[in-house]
Amino acid sequence: MALQEHIAVGRRKTSTARVILRNGNGKITINDREGNKYFATENCYQEILLPLKKTNTLGTYDVHVNVDGGGFTGQVGAIKLGIARALININADFRPMLKVDSLLTRDPRAVERKKYGRPKARKKFQFSKR
């Protein structure tokens, strides 16, 4: 049997994740570290597993991820989207299951840029009447 790899890219905020799914026993590797050791909280790790849980493929694929940029929440969202897209490459029947929970939608929200004459993007300096 040939080794099948399914590659997908996920993005969120300024993070980019390249996800590779291979047939295996459910090992998750993020930037050459174990998945549950990479993130500070267990909640982040459970968020990554969501697409695999929804499609009942949690123990069937090894997940290898290269992620860079942004913070932990952006990286979690990028990895989650990448896994969901890779699962659709494997089996198109997974699409309705993933779409119900909005796992295929790229979150477009990003940090608003700072405007000139202001301390931050929307904050204004204190107004003085006199």
ZAMAR-911458 format. One line per 4 residues: number of its first residue (from 1); their letters; for each residue x, y, z of C-alpha. Coordinates in Angstrom, 1 decimal, m for minus. Last residue first. Layout:
% ZAMAR-911458
NUM) a) X Y Z | ...;
% end
This chain:
% ZAMAR-911458
130) rksf) m10.3 74.4 28.3 | m12.5 71.7 26.7 | m9.9 69.0 26.9 | m10.5 65.8 24.9;
126) qfkk) m8.4 62.8 26.0 | m6.5 61.3 23.0 | m8.6 59.0 20.9 | m8.8 55.2 20.8;
122) rakp) m9.9 53.7 17.5 | m6.7 52.2 16.0 | m4.3 53.2 18.8 | m2.8 56.5 20.1;
118) rgyk) m4.5 58.6 17.5 | m3.3 61.3 15.2 | m2.4 58.7 12.5 | m4.5 55.6 12.5;
114) krev) m3.3 52.2 13.8 | m4.3 49.2 11.7 | m7.2 46.9 12.7 | m6.1 43.5 13.9;
110) arpd) m7.6 40.7 11.9 | m11.0 39.1 11.4 | m11.4 37.1 8.2 | m12.2 33.7 9.9;
106) rtll) m11.7 31.2 7.1 | m14.8 29.1 6.9 | m14.5 25.3 6.6 | m15.0 24.5 10.3;
102) sdvk) m18.3 26.4 10.3 | m19.9 23.8 12.6 | m22.4 22.7 9.9 | m19.7 22.9 7.2;
98) lmpr) m17.6 20.1 8.8 | m20.4 17.5 8.6 | m21.6 18.7 5.2 | m18.0 18.4 3.8;
94) fdan) m17.1 15.0 5.1 | m18.5 13.3 2.0 | m15.7 14.8 0.0 | m13.3 12.3 1.4;
90) inil) m9.5 12.7 1.6 | m9.3 16.2 0.2 | m12.2 17.1 2.5 | m10.1 15.9 5.4;
86) arai) m7.2 18.1 4.3 | m9.5 21.2 4.4 | m10.7 20.4 7.9 | m7.1 19.8 9.1;
82) glki) m6.0 23.2 7.6 | m8.9 25.0 9.2 | m8.1 23.7 12.6 | m4.4 24.4 12.2;
78) agvq) m5.1 28.0 11.3 | m7.6 28.5 14.1 | m5.1 27.1 16.7 | m2.3 29.2 15.2;
74) gtfg) m4.4 32.4 15.6 | m5.2 31.6 19.2 | m1.6 30.7 20.0 | 0.0 33.9 18.6;
70) ggdv) 0.8 35.0 15.1 | 3.3 33.6 12.7 | 4.3 30.0 11.9 | 2.8 26.6 11.7;
66) nvhv) 4.2 23.4 10.3 | 1.8 20.5 11.1 | 2.0 16.7 10.9 | m1.3 14.9 11.5;
62) dytg) m1.3 11.1 11.7 | m4.7 9.7 10.5 | m7.0 7.0 11.7 | m7.4 7.6 15.5;
58) ltnt) m9.6 10.7 15.4 | m11.5 10.0 12.1 | m15.1 10.2 13.4 | m15.8 13.2 11.1;
54) kklp) m16.8 15.6 13.9 | m13.9 14.3 16.1 | m11.3 14.9 13.5 | m12.6 18.5 12.8;
50) llie) m12.6 19.2 16.6 | m9.1 17.9 17.4 | m7.5 21.4 17.0 | m9.9 22.8 19.6;
46) qycn) m9.0 20.1 22.0 | m5.3 21.2 21.8 | m6.2 24.8 22.5 | m8.4 23.8 25.5;
42) etaf) m5.5 21.7 27.0 | m3.6 24.9 27.6 | 0.0 26.0 26.9 | 0.1 24.6 23.3;
38) ykng) 3.0 22.5 22.0 | 2.9 19.7 24.6 | m0.5 18.3 23.5 | 0.6 18.3 19.8;
34) erdn) 3.9 16.6 20.4 | 6.8 18.7 19.0 | 8.4 18.8 15.5 | 6.5 22.1 14.6;
30) itik) 3.2 20.5 15.6 | 3.0 16.7 15.6 | m0.3 14.8 16.1 | m0.2 11.0 16.3;
26) gngn) m3.6 9.4 15.4 | m2.8 5.9 14.4 | m1.6 6.2 10.8 | m2.7 7.1 7.3;
22) rliv) m1.1 10.5 6.5 | m2.5 14.0 6.9 | m0.1 17.0 6.2 | m1.1 20.4 7.5;
18) rats) 0.7 23.7 6.5 | m0.4 26.3 9.0 | m0.3 30.1 8.5 | m0.8 32.6 11.3;
14) tkrr) m1.3 36.4 10.8 | m5.0 36.4 11.7 | m6.1 32.8 10.7 | m4.8 30.7 7.9;
10) gvai) m5.1 27.0 6.9 | m3.1 25.1 4.2 | m3.8 21.6 3.0 | m1.8 18.5 2.2;
6) heql) m3.1 14.9 1.9 | m0.4 12.3 2.0 | m0.9 8.7 1.0 | 1.8 6.1 1.6;
2) am) 1.4 3.4 m1.0 | 0.0 0.0 0.0;
% end
